[in-house]
Amino acid sequence: MIHDFIIIKDGLPLLVKNFSNPSNIFCHGDSLIMISGFFTALNSFSDSFEDLGTISELKLSNNDLKLSFLKDNSIPNLIYLATYDQKSKATNVLRILRKVSRTFLQKYNINQILNWSGRVNAFKSFDEILENYQYEEIEENDLNFKERVMNLFKNVEEKLNEESNLISLREDNRKSPTVPGYCIQVPTNVSSLNINPKHYLTGETSYKVFNRINGVNSIEKIAELVGCSHENVFNICKNLIKLGFISID
């Protein structure tokens, strides 16, 4: 959430709008003037060392609030500052500051800003616009939170469906009253080696059976997929057990 908007001109607070605690250091008397001067000096410093890039965000160690600020290149020494907490993203706050900058220059002409006398309430009519931008940022945070919750529920639902489908498949594999008892058994790979069945088995059917063993398919299901008899699949599985490649549930 954004807590303060501050517009600074020539090191002085041109406009201040607070949304939480009106006595905090960022909008209170002499402290506000010191902060305004500090950020003006900070931006002048970054301008002096272009290779360092621009400074757009600060975090104070003894305060939960972060500070994001934007320099307006169209008017000298004009800075837009916002304080915000951990509920807000820095990129969203900076985007809001860009909107504030564009709207401020549309509402007031350059001469009004350049010839500002220092009177605090000279741009008081801009407060309502700042309130709208703060509300917009809150709504966006709520929307992002709801999307994250929805995605979480979606992932959980997909996982539950996968597990449900796997259980149903295992149950289907075990339903076979008209075939021998061994047909409901499920062969499972137990070797950690990457086995090439052609090195150990003979016949195309044996290769196909081996490749269908996944810990889910029953002997009956493998026979259906491969297109051979249950007995043939069972005999191939017994050979694979002897070789130590699989076990049968």
Backbone bond lengths (Angstrom), bond angles and torsions (degrees), N, CA, C in turn:
res aa  C-N    CA-C-N  psi(-1)  N-CA   C-N-CA  omega(-1)  CA-C   N-CA-C  phi
1 M - - - 1.466 - - 1.529 109.68 -
2 I 1.335 116.49 137.85 1.455 121.24 174.99 1.534 108.59 -79.78
3 H 1.340 116.36 130.41 1.460 120.99 -178.33 1.529 112.71 -101.85
4 D 1.332 117.25 -31.78 1.466 120.43 -178.14 1.522 110.56 -143.89
5 F 1.324 115.01 145.59 1.465 122.41 163.74 1.520 106.97 -116.46
6 I 1.329 116.72 131.78 1.461 121.22 176.56 1.524 108.10 -133.41
7 I 1.325 116.55 127.81 1.465 121.00 174.03 1.523 107.01 -108.69
8 I 1.327 115.90 125.10 1.463 122.15 -173.80 1.531 109.56 -113.71
9 K 1.327 116.67 134.28 1.475 122.08 176.98 1.509 109.15 -131.22
10 D 1.341 116.03 121.66 1.472 122.32 178.83 1.526 112.36 54.86
11 G 1.347 116.10 38.46 1.452 120.38 176.48 1.509 114.95 81.84
12 L 1.354 117.86 5.50 1.461 121.39 -179.49 1.530 109.93 -122.31
13 P 1.349 116.76 147.62 1.468 119.65 179.34 1.526 111.31 -72.55
14 L 1.317 116.49 110.37 1.460 121.94 -179.69 1.527 110.86 -79.95
15 L 1.353 116.32 -37.44 1.463 121.49 -179.45 1.523 108.56 -151.40
16 V 1.331 116.43 135.87 1.464 121.97 179.98 1.522 108.22 -131.41
17 K 1.339 116.64 130.83 1.462 121.34 176.32 1.512 108.64 -134.56
18 N 1.352 116.18 117.57 1.461 122.23 -178.76 1.524 109.98 -107.94
19 F 1.354 116.68 140.13 1.458 121.63 -177.67 1.532 112.96 -116.73
20 S 1.318 118.29 -0.66 1.466 119.41 -176.59 1.524 110.58 -130.71
21 N 1.330 116.34 -95.89 1.463 121.31 -177.00 1.532 109.39 -97.76
22 P 1.320 118.43 108.27 1.470 120.34 -175.10 1.524 114.05 -67.83
23 S 1.331 117.04 -9.67 1.463 119.37 -179.18 1.525 112.84 -100.14
24 N 1.347 117.11 7.34 1.463 116.99 -177.75 1.523 110.86 -70.64
25 I 1.312 114.90 164.61 1.465 121.64 -171.21 1.530 112.79 -65.04
26 F 1.327 117.03 -22.04 1.458 119.91 -174.47 1.526 113.23 -81.35
27 C 1.293 118.69 -7.03 1.469 119.16 179.94 1.531 111.26 -142.30
28 H 1.324 116.89 30.97 1.466 119.88 -172.52 1.530 110.84 -125.82
29 G 1.315 115.96 110.87 1.449 125.23 168.36 1.516 117.34 43.86
30 D 1.330 115.14 -126.98 1.464 121.82 -176.25 1.518 111.90 -62.46
31 S 1.332 116.77 -33.94 1.475 119.60 179.41 1.519 110.96 -61.29
32 L 1.327 115.88 -39.16 1.461 120.53 179.07 1.525 110.88 -62.73
33 I 1.326 116.87 -41.51 1.468 120.42 178.74 1.522 110.42 -64.82
34 M 1.345 116.65 -40.68 1.469 119.88 177.97 1.523 110.89 -63.66
35 I 1.338 116.32 -42.32 1.464 120.29 179.95 1.520 110.26 -64.69
36 S 1.322 117.29 -40.93 1.460 121.39 178.83 1.520 110.73 -61.04
37 G 1.311 115.93 -44.37 1.458 119.62 178.06 1.507 112.15 -65.26
38 F 1.337 116.44 -37.84 1.462 120.80 179.92 1.523 111.42 -61.59
39 F 1.346 116.46 -47.34 1.462 119.03 -177.80 1.526 112.11 -70.02
40 T 1.309 116.89 -31.10 1.471 119.66 174.59 1.525 109.62 -64.27
41 A 1.336 116.22 -45.03 1.462 120.03 178.60 1.526 111.33 -65.30
42 L 1.336 116.78 -37.37 1.462 121.32 -179.51 1.525 110.91 -63.90
43 N 1.311 116.11 -42.18 1.460 119.33 178.62 1.520 111.78 -69.85
44 S 1.325 117.12 -34.91 1.467 120.00 175.35 1.523 110.35 -63.68
45 F 1.330 115.73 -38.11 1.465 120.68 177.51 1.527 111.32 -61.68
46 S 1.339 116.30 -45.73 1.467 119.44 -178.72 1.515 111.05 -66.52
47 D 1.350 116.95 -32.01 1.463 120.16 177.08 1.521 111.29 -67.48
48 S 1.326 116.52 -30.65 1.466 120.57 -178.41 1.520 112.39 -74.25
49 F 1.335 117.04 -20.06 1.457 121.70 -179.07 1.528 108.20 -126.81
50 E 1.318 115.74 76.50 1.463 121.21 -173.98 1.522 112.28 -59.76
51 D 1.327 117.12 -31.22 1.468 120.64 -178.06 1.529 112.01 -65.03
52 L 1.331 117.23 -21.11 1.460 120.67 -179.74 1.526 112.21 -78.95
53 G 1.330 116.83 -16.40 1.458 120.39 -177.08 1.517 110.75 84.10
54 T 1.316 117.17 177.35 1.450 122.17 -178.14 1.534 111.21 -86.98
55 I 1.319 116.15 153.71 1.462 122.59 175.85 1.526 107.35 -100.73
56 S 1.323 117.59 126.99 1.464 119.93 -176.29 1.528 113.29 -128.52
57 E 1.350 117.70 -6.55 1.464 118.76 -175.85 1.512 110.36 -152.85
58 L 1.345 116.35 143.99 1.455 122.38 176.32 1.523 109.37 -137.83
59 K 1.333 116.40 151.22 1.472 122.72 173.95 1.513 108.13 -132.00
60 L 1.338 116.05 123.25 1.459 120.66 179.02 1.523 110.01 -91.72
61 S 1.332 117.20 135.33 1.467 121.16 -171.59 1.530 113.52 -67.83
62 N 1.327 118.17 -28.38 1.466 120.71 -177.36 1.524 113.18 -101.49
63 N 1.305 116.70 18.96 1.458 120.46 -178.24 1.522 108.75 -143.65
64 D 1.329 116.26 141.93 1.464 120.23 -179.17 1.520 112.56 -76.48
65 L 1.317 117.60 -13.66 1.457 120.41 -176.49 1.523 112.05 -84.97
66 K 1.318 115.01 146.38 1.454 121.86 171.47 1.523 108.53 -106.72
67 L 1.311 116.40 161.49 1.451 121.21 -179.17 1.522 109.83 -125.29
68 S 1.323 114.85 129.29 1.458 120.46 176.13 1.520 107.32 -121.59
69 F 1.331 117.05 135.38 1.452 117.91 -178.48 1.521 111.24 -141.63
70 L 1.337 113.13 153.62 1.456 121.58 -173.52 1.522 109.08 -133.81
71 K 1.315 116.63 128.77 1.464 121.19 177.94 1.515 109.33 -92.29
72 D 1.328 116.14 133.39 1.465 121.04 177.84 1.530 108.13 -90.89
73 N 1.324 116.44 113.63 1.464 120.61 -176.36 1.521 113.18 -76.94
74 S 1.351 117.08 -12.66 1.464 119.40 -177.66 1.533 112.45 -82.64
75 I 1.332 117.07 -21.74 1.464 121.75 179.12 1.523 108.31 -129.42
76 P 1.331 118.45 125.80 1.475 120.98 -177.61 1.530 112.14 -59.87
77 N 1.331 115.50 137.33 1.469 123.01 172.81 1.526 113.54 59.29
78 L 1.342 116.71 34.73 1.461 121.19 175.41 1.529 108.27 -110.81
79 I 1.336 116.22 121.09 1.463 121.70 -173.66 1.535 109.21 -128.62
80 Y 1.330 115.70 138.13 1.469 122.55 175.96 1.527 107.86 -108.79
81 L 1.322 116.53 125.64 1.459 121.85 -174.87 1.527 109.59 -125.27
82 A 1.347 115.98 140.15 1.461 121.54 174.85 1.519 109.14 -134.44
83 T 1.335 117.02 138.43 1.466 121.34 171.38 1.527 107.36 -105.86
84 Y 1.331 116.64 143.32 1.464 120.20 -176.62 1.521 110.18 -153.87
85 D 1.339 116.12 162.84 1.460 120.83 -178.55 1.528 111.02 -103.92
86 Q 1.355 114.74 -172.32 1.461 120.48 -173.30 1.529 113.48 -69.49
87 K 1.326 117.72 -11.70 1.466 120.17 179.35 1.529 111.90 -73.66
88 S 1.308 116.60 -17.69 1.465 121.42 -177.21 1.522 111.12 -104.24
89 K 1.320 115.73 150.79 1.459 121.72 174.96 1.525 109.26 -94.36
90 A 1.331 115.79 142.06 1.460 120.58 -178.45 1.520 111.45 -59.65
91 T 1.339 116.55 -38.69 1.473 119.97 -178.75 1.527 110.87 -64.50
92 N 1.342 117.20 -37.66 1.464 120.33 179.16 1.530 111.32 -68.54
93 V 1.328 116.21 -40.58 1.458 120.12 -179.97 1.527 110.47 -65.34
94 L 1.319 116.51 -41.80 1.464 120.11 179.39 1.533 110.62 -65.06
95 R 1.320 116.39 -36.59 1.467 120.11 177.18 1.532 110.35 -64.02
96 I 1.342 116.92 -40.57 1.460 120.84 177.37 1.526 110.58 -64.14
97 L 1.326 117.10 -39.75 1.468 120.31 178.92 1.527 111.15 -62.85
98 R 1.327 116.89 -36.57 1.475 119.56 176.96 1.530 110.38 -64.28
99 K 1.340 116.61 -39.12 1.462 120.32 176.60 1.529 110.62 -64.33
100 V 1.339 116.11 -42.60 1.456 120.68 178.32 1.525 110.25 -58.91
101 S 1.329 115.85 -44.20 1.463 120.88 -179.18 1.529 111.26 -60.95
102 R 1.348 116.19 -48.18 1.473 119.13 -178.99 1.533 111.21 -62.92
103 T 1.343 116.12 -44.08 1.456 120.24 -177.14 1.529 111.73 -67.53
104 F 1.320 116.90 -37.92 1.471 121.64 -179.93 1.528 110.83 -62.36
105 L 1.329 116.25 -42.66 1.473 120.03 -179.27 1.521 111.87 -75.03
106 Q 1.331 116.91 -21.40 1.463 119.75 175.16 1.532 111.21 -78.22
107 K 1.326 116.18 -34.98 1.468 120.82 -176.50 1.526 111.90 -78.87
108 Y 1.338 116.14 -36.85 1.465 120.07 -178.48 1.516 109.28 -119.22
109 N 1.332 116.22 138.31 1.466 118.37 179.27 1.528 110.41 -77.82
110 I 1.292 115.18 163.78 1.472 120.86 -173.78 1.527 111.49 -61.04
111 N 1.335 116.69 -37.61 1.468 119.36 -178.92 1.524 111.72 -63.40
112 Q 1.337 116.79 -37.66 1.466 119.65 177.27 1.523 111.33 -59.64
113 I 1.323 115.01 -39.67 1.465 120.09 -177.44 1.531 110.75 -75.98
114 L 1.346 115.86 -45.10 1.464 119.89 -177.76 1.526 111.55 -65.94
115 N 1.326 116.53 -33.78 1.471 120.74 -176.82 1.530 112.43 -97.57
116 W 1.319 116.53 18.99 1.463 120.98 179.76 1.528 109.78 -56.73
117 S 1.328 115.82 130.79 1.465 121.60 -174.59 1.518 113.30 -84.09
118 G 1.345 116.98 -10.18 1.459 120.08 -177.44 1.508 112.32 102.89
119 R 1.343 117.05 -2.39 1.463 120.17 179.65 1.523 109.76 -71.05
120 V 1.341 117.81 127.01 1.462 123.46 -171.46 1.518 112.09 -63.43
121 N 1.337 118.42 -38.46 1.459 121.70 -174.31 1.527 114.04 -90.58
122 A 1.320 117.43 12.57 1.459 120.12 -175.92 1.526 112.20 -63.42
123 F 1.328 117.37 -28.31 1.467 120.80 -177.54 1.540 110.67 -119.74
124 K 1.332 115.81 30.98 1.459 121.81 -176.62 1.527 112.20 -60.62
125 S 1.321 117.40 -28.33 1.465 120.63 -178.42 1.528 112.58 -65.59
126 F 1.324 117.00 -12.12 1.471 120.87 179.33 1.526 111.88 -82.16
127 D 1.348 117.75 -9.35 1.469 121.53 -177.30 1.527 112.07 -56.69
128 E 1.333 116.19 -44.15 1.468 119.68 -177.30 1.527 111.32 -61.49
129 I 1.314 116.93 -37.53 1.476 120.97 178.48 1.522 110.14 -65.75
130 L 1.326 116.79 -40.61 1.467 120.44 177.78 1.524 110.86 -63.79
131 E 1.332 116.98 -38.09 1.460 120.61 177.25 1.531 111.03 -61.58
132 N 1.316 116.24 -40.17 1.469 120.35 178.74 1.531 111.24 -64.16
133 Y 1.331 116.49 -40.74 1.466 119.65 179.74 1.528 111.46 -68.79
134 Q 1.329 116.40 -36.22 1.460 119.31 177.75 1.518 110.43 -66.25
135 Y 1.325 116.72 -40.68 1.470 121.13 178.32 1.529 110.31 -66.48
136 E 1.319 116.56 -37.71 1.476 120.58 177.50 1.521 111.11 -61.51
137 E 1.328 116.63 -40.55 1.465 120.30 -179.62 1.521 111.06 -68.37
138 I 1.344 117.77 -37.18 1.462 121.53 177.05 1.523 110.08 -63.78
139 E 1.330 116.69 -45.01 1.466 120.93 179.32 1.520 111.05 -61.11
140 E 1.324 116.47 -40.18 1.464 120.13 -179.87 1.524 110.86 -65.70
141 N 1.345 117.34 -39.89 1.465 120.38 177.19 1.521 111.31 -63.41
142 D 1.352 116.34 -40.92 1.466 120.21 178.15 1.519 111.13 -63.96
143 L 1.339 116.44 -39.98 1.458 120.67 179.78 1.522 111.07 -65.42
144 N 1.347 116.48 -42.98 1.462 120.11 178.35 1.525 111.11 -62.62
145 F 1.347 116.33 -39.13 1.459 120.08 179.23 1.524 110.44 -65.02
146 K 1.339 116.69 -44.45 1.464 120.66 179.65 1.528 110.69 -62.55
147 E 1.346 116.84 -38.96 1.466 119.95 178.83 1.522 110.90 -64.71
148 R 1.346 116.62 -39.89 1.464 119.73 178.92 1.529 110.80 -65.06
149 V 1.348 116.08 -40.20 1.473 119.82 178.61 1.526 110.09 -65.11
150 M 1.335 116.88 -43.44 1.461 120.94 -179.76 1.526 110.87 -62.85
151 N 1.330 116.78 -41.51 1.469 120.22 178.20 1.523 111.28 -64.61
152 L 1.345 116.19 -36.95 1.460 120.37 178.19 1.523 110.24 -64.11
153 F 1.334 116.94 -47.43 1.466 120.49 178.75 1.524 110.98 -62.70
154 K 1.335 116.57 -37.44 1.457 120.62 179.47 1.524 110.81 -63.59
155 N 1.349 116.10 -43.24 1.460 119.99 179.20 1.526 111.52 -64.48
156 V 1.352 115.95 -41.08 1.472 119.86 178.21 1.521 110.01 -63.90
157 E 1.327 116.82 -42.89 1.468 120.83 -179.44 1.528 111.16 -62.73
158 E 1.345 116.23 -42.32 1.459 119.93 178.87 1.522 111.17 -63.39
159 K 1.345 115.75 -39.39 1.464 120.03 179.41 1.523 110.66 -65.36
160 L 1.337 116.58 -43.09 1.466 120.34 178.92 1.525 111.18 -64.01
161 N 1.330 116.68 -38.58 1.466 120.32 178.38 1.522 111.45 -64.99
162 E 1.350 115.65 -40.11 1.466 119.85 178.24 1.528 110.82 -61.65
163 E 1.345 115.52 -45.47 1.467 119.47 179.69 1.527 110.84 -65.14
164 S 1.339 116.63 -39.05 1.464 120.51 179.17 1.524 110.93 -64.56
165 N 1.349 115.53 -41.73 1.469 119.63 179.02 1.521 111.19 -65.21
166 L 1.336 116.76 -37.29 1.461 120.24 179.86 1.525 110.66 -66.80
167 I 1.341 116.28 -41.87 1.470 119.80 177.88 1.522 110.63 -62.70
168 S 1.340 116.47 -43.18 1.466 120.47 179.68 1.514 111.15 -62.53
169 L 1.367 115.52 -39.18 1.449 119.32 179.70 1.525 111.44 -65.28
170 R 1.341 116.07 -41.40 1.464 118.95 178.34 1.528 110.81 -64.41
171 E 1.327 115.98 -40.04 1.460 119.48 178.98 1.528 111.27 -64.94
172 D 1.340 115.88 -39.27 1.469 119.56 178.09 1.517 111.27 -64.00
173 N 1.359 114.41 -37.29 1.467 118.80 -179.64 1.533 111.95 -63.83
174 R 1.349 115.04 -30.38 1.464 119.01 -175.03 1.536 112.66 -89.54
175 K 1.339 117.67 -5.05 1.460 121.22 179.74 1.526 109.76 -91.62
176 S 1.310 117.43 104.40 1.462 120.22 179.78 1.517 109.83 -164.23
177 P 1.345 118.64 76.79 1.462 121.48 -175.33 1.527 114.37 -72.36
178 T 1.352 118.01 -16.20 1.469 120.80 -174.63 1.521 112.98 -100.44
179 V 1.322 119.33 7.00 1.467 122.00 -178.38 1.518 108.95 -122.50
180 P 1.328 117.35 163.95 1.475 120.69 179.18 1.530 111.95 -56.06
181 G 1.322 115.44 153.50 1.456 120.89 -176.00 1.517 114.35 -58.67
182 Y 1.357 116.47 -33.78 1.465 118.35 -177.14 1.535 112.24 -68.25
183 C 1.346 117.87 -13.66 1.466 120.51 -176.70 1.530 112.63 -67.44
184 I 1.335 117.46 -23.55 1.462 118.95 -179.67 1.521 111.98 -85.39
185 Q 1.333 117.65 -6.09 1.461 121.07 -179.91 1.529 110.66 -71.24
186 V 1.328 115.35 146.56 1.470 121.70 -175.92 1.527 109.78 -115.05
187 P 1.320 117.77 110.23 1.473 120.09 177.30 1.538 110.78 -74.60
188 T 1.330 114.72 143.83 1.470 120.99 -177.27 1.518 109.45 -133.66
189 N 1.327 116.77 138.81 1.465 121.58 176.06 1.520 109.24 -69.39
190 V 1.327 116.57 133.42 1.463 120.40 178.10 1.517 112.07 -119.50
191 S 1.326 117.76 -14.75 1.461 120.85 -179.08 1.514 109.75 -83.34
192 S 1.329 116.36 136.94 1.462 121.11 177.78 1.524 111.92 -85.44
193 L 1.341 116.77 -3.67 1.460 121.74 -177.96 1.519 110.42 -79.52
194 N 1.330 115.91 150.70 1.459 121.42 174.04 1.533 107.59 -84.67
195 I 1.328 115.12 96.87 1.469 120.29 -168.85 1.519 111.04 -93.14
196 N 1.321 115.27 132.85 1.459 120.84 170.01 1.530 106.91 -97.62
197 P 1.350 118.26 109.31 1.474 120.32 -174.13 1.531 113.16 -60.60
198 K 1.313 117.32 -23.84 1.459 119.82 -178.18 1.526 112.55 -67.25
199 H 1.342 115.67 -18.73 1.460 119.26 178.03 1.533 112.04 -80.28
200 Y 1.347 116.57 -17.58 1.460 119.74 -174.04 1.517 113.72 -123.53
201 L 1.325 118.03 -20.07 1.456 121.52 -175.70 1.515 110.96 -117.66
202 T 1.307 115.80 160.33 1.469 120.84 177.15 1.523 108.43 -122.68
203 G 1.297 115.87 141.24 1.458 120.52 177.56 1.516 112.64 96.43
204 E 1.340 115.85 140.66 1.458 122.05 -178.05 1.531 112.03 -63.70
205 T 1.323 116.35 -34.56 1.466 119.88 -179.81 1.525 111.30 -63.26
206 S 1.323 116.35 -40.06 1.466 120.25 179.36 1.526 111.03 -62.05
207 Y 1.356 117.08 -39.96 1.462 120.52 179.30 1.530 110.16 -63.86
208 K 1.325 115.03 -43.22 1.464 119.85 -178.06 1.529 111.04 -64.85
209 V 1.321 116.61 -42.01 1.464 120.60 179.10 1.523 110.24 -61.54
210 F 1.323 116.97 -47.33 1.462 121.54 -179.26 1.530 111.08 -57.92
211 N 1.331 116.39 -41.89 1.463 120.86 -177.27 1.529 113.04 -72.22
212 R 1.347 117.36 -15.35 1.467 120.95 179.22 1.529 112.43 -94.05
213 I 1.324 117.38 -3.80 1.456 121.07 179.86 1.533 109.02 -81.48
214 N 1.325 116.43 115.81 1.469 120.85 -176.05 1.524 114.03 -140.13
215 G 1.332 117.15 9.88 1.457 120.11 -179.39 1.515 113.43 81.87
216 V 1.325 117.92 1.54 1.456 122.59 178.67 1.524 110.77 -120.97
217 N 1.329 116.79 -45.39 1.463 121.30 -178.65 1.534 111.28 -70.20
218 S 1.328 116.60 130.47 1.465 121.10 174.48 1.536 109.14 -80.86
219 I 1.325 115.86 170.70 1.466 120.10 177.50 1.527 110.01 -60.04
220 E 1.330 116.16 -39.81 1.460 119.73 177.81 1.530 111.30 -61.50
221 K 1.347 116.19 -43.36 1.464 120.62 -179.42 1.522 111.17 -66.54
222 I 1.334 116.91 -40.75 1.466 120.40 178.90 1.522 110.16 -62.95
223 A 1.338 116.24 -42.16 1.471 119.93 178.57 1.524 110.61 -60.11
224 E 1.320 115.84 -40.07 1.467 120.62 178.94 1.528 110.85 -65.79
225 L 1.340 117.60 -42.55 1.469 121.97 -178.21 1.525 112.22 -69.66
226 V 1.335 115.14 -39.17 1.468 120.16 -176.77 1.521 111.19 -81.46
227 G 1.343 116.54 -31.41 1.458 120.47 -178.97 1.509 113.00 87.11
228 C 1.342 116.96 42.38 1.460 120.79 176.73 1.524 109.13 -139.75
229 S 1.302 117.32 -179.13 1.457 121.02 -175.49 1.525 111.82 -76.43
230 H 1.363 114.57 155.18 1.470 119.85 176.46 1.525 110.53 -59.47
231 E 1.317 116.02 -41.14 1.464 121.00 -176.88 1.518 110.71 -62.60
232 N 1.335 116.10 -41.42 1.466 120.48 -179.55 1.538 110.35 -62.57
233 V 1.333 115.90 -44.83 1.458 119.94 179.04 1.528 110.46 -62.87
234 F 1.326 116.45 -41.39 1.464 120.85 -179.24 1.528 110.83 -62.59
235 N 1.357 116.91 -42.68 1.471 120.50 179.52 1.525 111.22 -64.58
236 I 1.341 117.47 -39.36 1.468 120.57 177.94 1.534 110.13 -64.30
237 C 1.331 116.29 -40.44 1.469 120.33 178.71 1.527 111.40 -63.86
238 K 1.350 117.02 -37.39 1.461 119.43 178.88 1.524 110.60 -64.06
239 N 1.344 117.03 -38.35 1.472 119.73 176.59 1.531 111.01 -64.32
240 L 1.347 116.18 -39.48 1.463 119.99 179.72 1.524 111.51 -67.41
241 I 1.342 116.28 -32.17 1.475 120.11 175.84 1.515 110.36 -65.28
242 K 1.341 116.04 -42.88 1.469 120.65 178.91 1.528 111.07 -61.58
243 L 1.348 115.93 -35.21 1.468 119.69 179.59 1.533 112.09 -77.33
244 G 1.337 116.49 -9.85 1.459 120.80 177.49 1.525 113.27 82.88
245 F 1.366 115.68 18.09 1.454 119.14 -176.94 1.527 112.75 -90.00
246 I 1.344 117.23 -29.48 1.472 119.57 -176.64 1.518 109.77 -138.69
247 S 1.321 114.78 169.11 1.462 122.22 168.30 1.524 106.16 -132.34
248 I 1.337 116.32 164.98 1.462 120.24 -179.66 1.518 109.13 -121.85
249 D 1.352 113.53 128.72 1.466 120.20 178.81 1.540 108.60 -80.95
